[in-house]
């Protein structure tokens, strides 16, 4: 089997920390895949380094080969004591034209609907806020982008929802520091072609990667708003073949969280079915993943 690069969001994608039920069988299969020499596993998360480590301990998920953290602003090598990649920091630093996160925060100090997140959730290239879920996010983003453009700062504004806490999350990042840019940086460094790479996600801040043209998996527990936007965007781009919507009933699992990731991996890379011991679970081929959505 040729090498495969599996990149996945963590919260409510790999991790079953949402309201929907999860499939306990999924984690043992993920451990099996992660242990294969042909598989390179990358977690792509909004979490900081310490919170990434917390997830590994709390949920007993495999140690990844690499971890993209802080919504794409950091890349860590867990095998090397979680050392950040300096090359990636240099790559994205130019976008902010020498400005710091504190400088950007001052630009938005008068926008009362923005509430700064805790210091532990901020970093050099990540300015993060809480918002009400009912705000007009398009108007808010337009106002913030106008101010950034005036200062000639190249930035991405990523908005998503924390379903569990029912709060909006807004991140201001260097333009090239999104999850999809970080994934492509890794692909280039590791010489992985697009056809051997897949990304899995569930939320609004995953949409740029889900609709980028990479092989992408939207887990079944994703919010309907995210599902509709992903499908609409991918159709506009004519890239329907690149997006797989997890349905469940694969290996007897429900398609939520890690089960949906595994279902999508089997869809894009049928040769992984043997690694997942499908013959031990599937009867009469009824649970095989189907190609084409």
Secondary structure, DSSP 8 states (H G I E B T S, - for coil): ---EEEEE-TBTTTB--SSS---THHHHHHHHHHTSTTEEEEEE-S--HHHHHHHHHHHT----SEEEEGGGTEEEEGGGTTEE-HHHHHHHHGGGTT--HHHHHHHTTT-TT-EE--GGG-BTTEEEEEE-TTS-HHHHHHHHHHHHHHTT--EEEEEEEETTTTEEEEEEEETT-SHHHHHHHHHHHHT--GGGEEEEE-SGGGHHHHTSSSEEEE-TTS-HHHHHHHHHHHHHTT-GGGEEE--S-BTTB-SSHHHHHHHHHHHH-TTHHHHTTGGGT-STTTT---S--
